[in-house]
Amino acid sequence: MYTSYIGNDASLVDDYLRAHGQARRVIASTASLLAIPLLLERLPAVAVLPDLIAQVLRGGDASLLWRRLDDADLAIEVAHVWHPRRDADPLLQFIDGLLWQQSAEWRD
């Protein structure tokens, strides 16, 4: 299963598989992450997703299984960028705090 907001047809996963002499066969694609659990219930498929997204989408649904892929070649960097004049913005401070809290285990 493939997810893309912009409709491109290659990803980090494809590059990773190609480097290991493998390729995937995409049988379904969606721009909405929320569609993934429903599609996985109905199709013989797997989805490769960021850990946080997989946990949220699974959301206590015991019928969906997930396994963590611990491979540095599948890691991506996430950047949170803003202009310094927004430092005092309460919404920015709230979002920044959430990002730091949620990413604490990955920053070790």
C-alpha positions as CSV (number, residue, x, y, z in Angstrom):
1,M,0.0,0.0,0.0
2,Y,1.3,3.4,-0.8
3,T,0.5,6.8,0.7
4,S,1.4,10.1,-1.0
5,Y,0.0,13.6,-0.6
6,I,1.5,14.8,-3.8
7,G,0.9,11.8,-6.0
8,N,4.6,10.9,-6.6
9,D,5.3,7.2,-7.2
10,A,8.6,6.6,-5.5
11,S,9.6,6.9,-1.9
12,L,12.3,6.2,0.7
13,V,10.9,2.7,1.0
14,D,11.3,2.1,-2.8
15,D,14.9,3.3,-2.7
16,Y,15.5,1.0,0.3
17,L,14.0,-2.0,-1.3
18,R,15.9,-1.3,-4.6
19,A,19.2,-1.1,-2.7
20,H,18.4,-4.6,-1.3
21,G,17.5,-6.1,-4.6
22,Q,13.8,-6.0,-4.0
23,A,10.8,-4.1,-5.3
24,R,7.2,-3.7,-4.0
25,R,4.0,-4.1,-5.9
26,V,1.6,-1.4,-5.1
27,I,-2.0,-2.7,-5.1
28,A,-3.6,0.4,-3.5
29,S,-2.7,4.0,-3.0
30,T,-4.3,6.8,-1.0
31,A,-3.6,10.4,-0.1
32,S,-5.3,10.0,3.3
33,L,-3.6,8.2,6.1
34,L,-7.0,7.7,7.7
35,A,-8.0,5.3,4.9
36,I,-5.1,2.9,5.6
37,P,-6.8,0.9,8.4
38,L,-9.9,0.4,6.4
39,L,-7.9,-0.7,3.3
40,L,-5.8,-3.1,5.4
41,E,-8.9,-4.8,6.7
42,R,-10.0,-5.5,3.1
43,L,-6.8,-6.1,1.2
44,P,-3.9,-8.6,1.5
45,A,-1.5,-5.7,1.9
46,V,1.0,-4.0,4.2
47,A,1.8,-0.3,4.7
48,V,5.2,1.1,5.7
49,L,4.6,4.1,7.9
50,P,6.4,6.3,10.4
51,D,6.2,4.8,13.9
52,L,4.1,7.5,15.4
53,I,1.6,7.4,12.5
54,A,1.3,3.6,12.7
55,Q,0.6,3.8,16.5
56,V,-2.1,6.4,16.0
57,L,-3.8,4.6,13.1
58,R,-3.8,1.3,15.0
59,G,-5.4,3.1,17.9
60,G,-6.3,0.1,20.0
61,D,-7.5,-2.0,17.0
62,A,-6.3,-5.4,17.9
63,S,-7.0,-6.7,14.4
64,L,-4.2,-4.6,12.9
65,L,-0.6,-5.8,13.6
66,W,2.5,-3.7,13.4
67,R,6.2,-4.3,13.6
68,R,8.9,-1.7,14.0
69,L,11.5,-1.7,11.3
70,D,14.7,-0.6,13.0
71,D,17.0,0.3,10.2
72,A,18.9,3.6,9.9
73,D,18.4,3.5,6.1
74,L,14.7,4.0,6.7
75,A,15.1,7.0,9.0
76,I,14.1,10.5,7.9
77,E,14.9,13.8,9.5
78,V,12.1,16.1,10.6
79,A,12.7,19.8,11.0
80,H,10.5,22.4,12.8
81,V,11.3,25.8,11.4
82,W,9.9,29.3,12.2
83,H,10.9,32.9,12.1
84,P,12.4,34.3,15.4
85,R,9.7,37.0,15.6
86,R,7.2,34.2,16.3
87,D,9.1,33.0,19.4
88,A,6.5,34.5,21.7
89,D,3.5,33.1,19.8
90,P,1.5,30.8,22.2
91,L,0.4,28.5,19.5
92,L,4.0,28.0,18.3
93,Q,5.1,27.4,21.8
94,F,2.4,24.8,22.3
95,I,3.2,22.9,19.0
96,D,6.9,23.1,19.8
97,G,6.3,21.6,23.2
98,L,4.2,18.8,21.7
99,L,6.9,18.0,19.2
100,W,9.6,17.9,21.8
101,Q,7.5,15.7,24.0
102,Q,6.5,13.3,21.2
103,S,10.1,13.0,19.9
104,A,11.9,12.6,23.2
105,E,12.5,8.8,22.7
106,W,14.0,9.4,19.2
107,R,16.4,12.1,20.3
108,D,18.5,9.9,22.6
